[in-house]
Amino acid sequence: MEMSEIEKYVAPLAVQEAVRILAAGAVTIVAGGTDLTPQINEGRRVYAPTLMNIRRIDQLSRISVDGDNIRIGSLATVAEIRDNELIKDHAAILCQTASHFASEQIRNAATVGGNICNASPAGDMIIPLLVLRAEVELARWQDGAMTVRRVALDQFFTGPGKTVRRDDELLTAVVFKRPSADFIGQFRKSGPRPALEISTVSVGIGGDIKAGRFSNVRVAFGAVGPTPLCGKQTEAALEAKILDHDVIQAAVHAAQQDASPIDDIRATEWYRNHLIGVFTEELLNNVCQN
Ligand SMILES: Cc1cc2nc3c(=O)[nH]c(=O)nc-3n(C[C@H](O)[C@H](O)[C@H](O)COP(=O)(O)OP(=O)(O)OC[C@H]3O[C@@H](n4cnc5c(N)ncnc54)[C@H](O)[C@@H]3O)c2cc1C
């Protein structure tokens, strides 16, 4: 195991201070620590010389309306998202996902920014955020000033644990357009021990239901490939359709085509594919009933 020693511990109070620290290089960011700590303990990762705890940056915890958008600060915890009235009213799929996340102890520490930056193909909060067509905000210090760029979440992940985030960028928020009043979103996941294990597979489906027709459909899958992914064929099978038996069966078939499951110690390819079909059908039936 590679040895590492923390030479400096910093806990900035402002985003600007944090990005200046990042610009100096060789920094490990810690938010809730629920991914980082086990990775360090198991020797899968080493600390950089500077450890930067971002939990004291109050500004990053806010959940707010920003024009037509809803903005969730990267430090919002899974428990805070679950209990937030704004999120309940406009993006209940996030509350639904948050309720099925780990244990209360973990939900109180785990942040949405950490879930996204850890970039696990099974990261739960990523799935409803893909359904909501979210973007992430990345801030960095450049030429004496702070600059911010936005990246669509479906362009953010490049592989397991890998993203387009530069080492000197801080994920400050996740932003999505406030869904229409017709929007309905549903999430379902499985795990060998419900809520205390990383999901075997997860499915998120959302769109607008108007006069029985499902439109602006977005489908996302977790833990079926190297990154969380959007189900383009499933979306096409559902777009502008009335959700009758035949349409739902076509969507189930498309979902199994979209998902390219991998065999691992948690589940076989056959089982994942089976679950993708079962969950897709179940979620579409829920959409019909709402
Ligand atoms: C017992 C247990 C159960 C779990 N169950 C689930 C589950 O059901 N579903 C699930 O999805 N996950 C689960 N997890 C994983 C973990 O809790 C989540 O991924 C959590 O959201 C990570 O957030 P954090 O704030 O703790 O991240 P941290 O561990 O602090 O950070 C994770 C990574 O992101 C980086 N990072 C954090 N914040 C930022 C930022 N703002 N900008 C840039 N980089 C950043 C860190 O450097 C690190 O690489 C579980 C973990 C444990 C220990």
The ligand as a Gaussian input file, in Angstrom:
#p B3LYP/6-31G(d) Opt

LIG

0 1
 C      -22.812000       2.071000       4.930000
 C      -22.887000       2.874000       3.650000
 C      -24.039000       2.809000       2.898000
 C      -24.132000       3.526000       1.689000
 N      -25.284000       3.430000       0.976000
 C      -25.399000       4.120000      -0.198000
 C      -26.602000       4.056000      -0.955000
 O      -27.614000       3.433000      -0.570000
 N      -26.617000       4.707000      -2.144000
 C      -25.559000       5.414000      -2.606000
 O      -25.635000       5.993000      -3.679000
 N      -24.415000       5.516000      -1.890000
 C      -24.311000       4.889000      -0.702000
 N      -23.142000       4.986000       0.018000
 C      -22.016000       5.796000      -0.506000
 C      -21.937000       7.251000       0.030000
 O      -22.609000       7.399000       1.258000
 C      -22.535000       8.274000      -0.972000
 O      -21.929000       8.172000      -2.241000
 C      -22.440000       9.731000      -0.466000
 O      -23.375000      10.537000      -1.142000
 C      -21.066000      10.360000      -0.623000
 O      -21.122000      11.680000      -0.126000
 P      -20.057000      12.238000       0.940000
 O      -20.412000      13.643000       1.208000
 O      -19.928000      11.351000       2.118000
 O      -18.743000      12.148000       0.028000
 P      -17.208000      12.096000       0.443000
 O      -16.851000      10.730000       0.909000
 O      -16.847000      13.233000       1.337000
 O      -16.569000      12.370000      -0.995000
 C      -16.733000      11.466000      -2.060000
 C      -15.815000      11.877000      -3.216000
 O      -16.249000      13.081000      -3.815000
 C      -15.268000      14.130000      -3.672000
 N      -16.046000      15.333000      -3.352000
 C      -16.998000      15.453000      -2.379000
 N      -17.612000      16.646000      -2.479000
 C      -17.051000      17.303000      -3.538000
 C      -17.266000      18.585000      -4.142000
 N      -18.206000      19.428000      -3.688000
 N      -16.513000      18.932000      -5.205000
 C      -15.586000      18.070000      -5.694000
 N      -15.330000      16.860000      -5.155000
 C      -16.055000      16.472000      -4.092000
 C      -14.326000      13.651000      -2.582000
 O      -13.030000      14.156000      -2.754000
 C      -14.383000      12.149000      -2.790000
 O      -13.557000      11.763000      -3.853000
 C      -23.035000       4.305000       1.248000
 C      -21.873000       4.387000       2.035000
 C      -21.790000       3.692000       3.226000
 C      -20.532000       3.798000       4.041000

